[in-house]
Amino acid sequence: GFSDVWGRAADAVMSAGEAKGRQKQLAQLFHSKLLLRGDYALPGDLGNEAEGAWREIVSSKEPVLSRFHHQVSACLGRLGVHHDCEVYTQNGYLSVDILLEGAGGSKVVVEVDGPSHFSSNTLKTNGSTLTRNELLRRWGYDLVSVPFFKWPAEEGKQDAFMRKALGCVL
């Protein structure tokens, strides 16, 4: 069953030693563990190593705010919504585009989803974005996705779009 597959994956990473690419393998193993809701343990120190590799990869990415991201942030500012850009989740496992406080103190993540978050031919949300969304919801965040292909060009329409998108969480 799956437990056997999981064990073989962990064994493969452990036997890789200090081979090139091991950090990425460890991070992928930890990412899988997150998705499996922690139901599958990693043997020995492998769990700590995998988590460390994941955190290193997440924290080493330099945040780059696109023009689109700046537009969404500016729109929130026009609406008087206090927010922070490029913030780590409470557990430090992901960096989110925008974090704000919602109704009743809830944590609301606004993800500015550019073209890399969708398949190019159907504009359906891709697997890595679906994974991110699932993890954020599981960790208790309310999620608002702002897809690039729905974002209006005019500021007034942007404001109306964001008011509607945030209406259920503010």
N, C-alpha and C positions, 0 to 999 in steps of 0.2 A: 504494500500500500504506500501511501504518501510518506509515512514515517520512514520507510526504507529509502525513498528518494531523497528526503531531507537529510538523512544520515549520510548518504553517499555524497551529497553536495558539500556537507560540512567536512567530510573526510578528504574530499578533493582539495578544498581550500587549505586544510591543515597540512596536507602532503606537499603543497606547492612551496613550502618553506618560504624563503625570502625572494622568490622568483619575481621578475618584473610583472607588474599587473596584479600582484597579490592584494594590494590595498583596495583596488577597484573590486576584486572578487569579494573581499571582506565586506566592503560597503554594500555590494549587491545582496550578499547573504543577510546583512542586517535589515536592508530594505524589505526583503522577503519576509523576515521575521516580523517586522512592523505590520505588514499586510496580513499575516497569519494570526494577528492579535495576540502574539506571544504564546500561542498554544504549543509551539515546538521550541524546545530549549536547544542551545548550542553547547557542546561539550567543553569542559575545562574552562580555560581562559579565552576560548574562541569568541564567546559572547561579548566580553569586554573589548577584545581586539576589534571585532566587527563594528561595535558601536563607536569606538574611537575612530576607525577608518571613515565611517559615515559622517561623524561630526567634523572631521578634518576636511572632507570634501565639501560639505555644506558651508563651513565657515571660510573656506579658501576662495570661494567664488566672489569676485568683486561685483557689487551691485551696479548695474547699468540701468539707469532710468531712461526709457525711450521717450520720444516726443509724445506718444500716446499716453504713457504713464504720467508724464508731466501735465497733460491735458486733463486727465481724470483727477489728479491731485488738485489742480487749479479749480476745477469744477467743484470739488468738495469744499475748497476754501470759499468760493463764492456762495455756497449754500450754508456756510457757517458751521461746517462739520469738522471738528478737531480730529486730526488723524496723524499717524506716523507712517513714513514710507520705509520699505525694506527692513522689516522687523522679524526677529526670530520668534517662532512659536514658543510657548511657555516651556516646553520640554527641550527646546533647542534643536529639534530634528529637521525643521524646515524654515526657510526664510519666506515671508509672505510679502506681496507687493505693498499692501496698505492695511493697516490695522486701526480700528476705531472702536469706541465703546457704544454699544447699542442699548436698547431699552432694558431696564432692570439690571444694568451692568454687564450685559452679555458682551462677549468679544466677537466682533464682526471683521472678517477678512474680506477685502475687496481685491480680487485678482484681475489684473489688467491683461487679458488674454489676447496676445497678438497672433500672427499667422502660425507660429511654431506650435501652438496649442491645438491645431486643427489639421485634419487631413486636407491636402491641397485640392483634391477633386470633389469632395462632398461637403467640406466644412463641418464634418462631425468631429466632436471632441476626441483627441487622441488618447491612447492608453495611459501615458505618463500623467496627463492632466486629470484624467478620471481617477487615477491613483491618488494624486495630490488632493483632489477634492474629497475623496473617501476618507483619507487620513485626517484632514482638517475637520470634517464633520464628526468623525469618531472621537476626536480630541475635544469636542465641545464648542467648536467655533461655528458661528453662522457664516455662511459663504455667499458672497455676491460676485458673480462672474460678469465681467464687462468684455464681451467679444468684439474684436476689432471691426467686424463686418456689420455690427449693429450700432456702432458709435457714430453719432451725428457730427457733421462738420461745423455747424453753427453753435455758438456758445449757449444761446437760449434753449436750443433743442437738447444740448448736452445736459443742461441743468434739469430739464423736464425728464430726461432719460434717467438721471441719477436719483431724482426725487422718487420716481416710480420704482426703480430697482431697490432703493433703500427703504421704501415705505413699510415693508413688513418687518424690518429689524430695528428701526429707529423709533 
